[in-house]
Amino acid sequence: MPERKLKALGESHNRSHYNIKPEWHSLWLDALMKTVRLHDSDYTKELGDAWIEVLTPGIDLIRGAY
């Protein structure tokens, strides 16, 4: 996802708009990863680690806009 879109998500989710608290992003990632583990028959720990590695920078950018 382009950085521009992530910045727009950060803006819409900040305290002045949807007010998505920074700590909620970790809850979202945990829920997403649990869903992937439960529903992807090809899931491995390595795949889960890769998902987290790819998603974390974008989540951090969105969280940083709070």
Backbone torsions as a table, in degrees:
resi	resn	phi	psi	omega
1	MET	NA	129.8	-178.6
2	PRO	-59.8	147.8	-179.6
3	GLU	-56.9	-34.0	179.6
4	ARG	-59.0	-42.8	179.5
5	LYS	-67.2	-40.3	178.1
6	LEU	-64.3	-39.8	176.6
7	LYS	-63.6	-39.0	177.3
8	ALA	-64.9	-39.5	176.2
9	LEU	-64.1	-41.3	176.7
10	GLY	-59.8	-42.0	178.7
11	GLU	-63.9	-45.8	-177.6
12	SER	-71.5	-23.8	-177.7
13	HIS	-97.6	0.8	-175.4
14	ASN	-74.2	178.7	-174.7
15	ARG	-63.3	-20.7	-179.1
16	SER	-87.4	-9.1	-177.0
17	HIS	-123.6	-102.7	-179.2
18	TYR	-73.9	-16.0	179.0
19	ASN	55.9	49.0	175.4
20	ILE	-81.3	110.0	-176.0
21	LYS	-62.9	142.9	-177.4
22	PRO	-53.2	-38.8	-178.1
23	GLU	-69.0	-19.8	178.5
24	TRP	-67.9	-26.4	179.6
25	HIS	-63.8	-35.7	176.7
26	SER	-66.2	-39.0	177.0
27	LEU	-62.7	-40.9	178.9
28	TRP	-62.9	-45.7	-179.7
29	LEU	-63.6	-41.7	177.9
30	ASP	-60.9	-43.5	179.2
31	ALA	-65.0	-41.3	178.0
32	LEU	-61.4	-46.1	-177.9
33	MET	-66.2	-37.0	176.3
34	LYS	-63.2	-41.0	178.6
35	THR	-63.5	-43.7	178.7
36	VAL	-61.9	-46.0	179.4
37	ARG	-58.5	-42.0	-176.0
38	LEU	-73.9	-30.3	-169.7
39	HIS	-114.4	-5.9	177.9
40	ASP	-105.0	105.7	-177.8
41	SER	-64.8	-15.9	177.7
42	ASP	-95.1	7.4	-177.0
43	TYR	-61.9	137.1	171.3
44	THR	-135.1	164.3	176.2
45	LYS	-59.6	-38.6	179.6
46	GLU	-62.8	-41.3	177.8
47	LEU	-64.5	-43.7	177.3
48	GLY	-60.0	-43.4	177.6
49	ASP	-61.7	-38.3	178.9
50	ALA	-65.9	-42.7	176.7
51	TRP	-56.6	-48.9	-177.9
52	ILE	-63.0	-41.9	180.0
53	GLU	-61.6	-39.5	-178.4
54	VAL	-75.3	-39.7	-174.7
55	LEU	-79.6	-30.5	-172.8
56	THR	-58.7	-44.4	179.3
57	PRO	-60.7	-39.4	178.1
58	GLY	-67.3	-42.1	177.2
59	ILE	-62.1	-42.2	178.6
60	ASP	-62.7	-39.1	178.7
61	LEU	-64.6	-45.7	178.6
62	ILE	-62.8	-46.4	-179.3
63	ARG	-60.7	-37.5	-177.9
64	GLY	-66.6	-18.1	179.8
65	ALA	-82.3	-5.2	-176.4
66	TYR	-63.9	NA	NA
